[in-house]
Amino acid sequence: MFEGLEEEPSWKKALAFVTGYCTNIQKLRTTPHLIPMEEIVEDETGKHRKLRIYSIADTDPEEEVSNLIKSRSDSPPDAKVWVTPALPMLLFMLAGVIVTLAIGDPIFKLAQILARR
């Protein structure tokens, strides 16, 4: 699952597993709401893939995708890359805020109902 990212710390892998998923580069090109969770870092030993758990708000997602695709141009089209959904996550968060404002915390209400029995 984390092929090519073996050097990354376990906590980064765990966060990547919770907040994103692995897909191929071709899907990253064609799906506009996916943001790459990895970057290519070049140092004295060569190029390495590195997980990036956070994204800076003022960066352009299209530019991030094109940079990743350029840096992995030698990879096959079905090569795997870690991504996170941008827009759908915001929609779920918005739905959660609306539910909480309208009826309160549903988990707390469920716990109260179960505690009365």
N, C-alpha and C positions, 0 to 999 in steps of 0.2 A: 504494500500500500504506500509506503514512504520510500520507494526505490529512488535512489539518487539523493535522498535527504537523510541518510543514516547519521550524519554528523550533527544534526539538529538536536537540541535538548528535548527530553521527554515532555516537558511541560508545554513546549511549543507545538509538538505533535498532537498532544491532547487538545489544546485550544483549536488547532486547525481541524481536528476531527469533529469538534462540537460546532464550530462556526462555519465550516465549509465542506466541500467535497472534491473528489478527484474526478476530472473529466478530460477529454482529449482536446488538443489545441484547436482542432477544426470546429468543435462546438463553441469554444471561447471566441472564435472569430465571428460566428454567426449569431450569437446570443448577446444582445446589447446590455443586458442587466447583470452580466457576470463580471466580477472584478478579480484579477489575479491575486492570489495570496502568496506568491513566490516571486523572487527576482533572481537574476543572474548576477553574481558578484565575481569580479575578476581581481585576483591577487597574484603574488609571486609564484604560486603553485599552479595557476591556471584558472579556468572558469568553474564556478560552483553554483549549484542551485541553493537558495536559502529561503526559508519560510519567513513571510512578513505578516504578522498577525494584525497589525493596525494599518490603516490607510489615512493619509493626510487629506483633509476635506477639500483643500483647494487644488488638488491634482486632477487632471483630466483622465477619467477611466479609459477613454479610447486611446489616449497616448500611452497609458500603462500597458494596455493590451498590445498595441503595435510594438512597443519596446520589447516586451517579452517575446513576441513572435519573431522579431528580428534577431534577438539574441539566441533564440532556439531554432534558427533557420536550418541548422544541420540535422535537426530531429525529424523523425518521420511524422506524417500528418496525424497519425493516431497516438502520438506521444501524450503521456498523461501530464496534467498540470493541476495544481490545487487552486480552486476558485471559491469565491463567496458570492451569494446572491445579494445584490444591492437593493433594488426596488422591492422585491417581495418581502424582504425582512422588514423594511419600513412599513409596509402595509400591515403586516402582522402586529408590529408594535403599535401602530395607530389603532387597530381593532382592539388591542388590549387596553389602551388608554380609554377608549370610548366605553368599553364594558365596565371598567373600573369606575369611571365617572358616573355611569348610569345606574349600576346596581351595587357597586362596591367590589370588594375582593371575593371572587367566586370560590376560591379554595378555602378561605376563612369561613364563608357561609356554609360550605359543605361540611367543614369540620365541626361547626356549631350544631348543625342538624344531626350529625353522627354522634356527637357528645350527649345530646339529649336523650338518645335511645338507650 
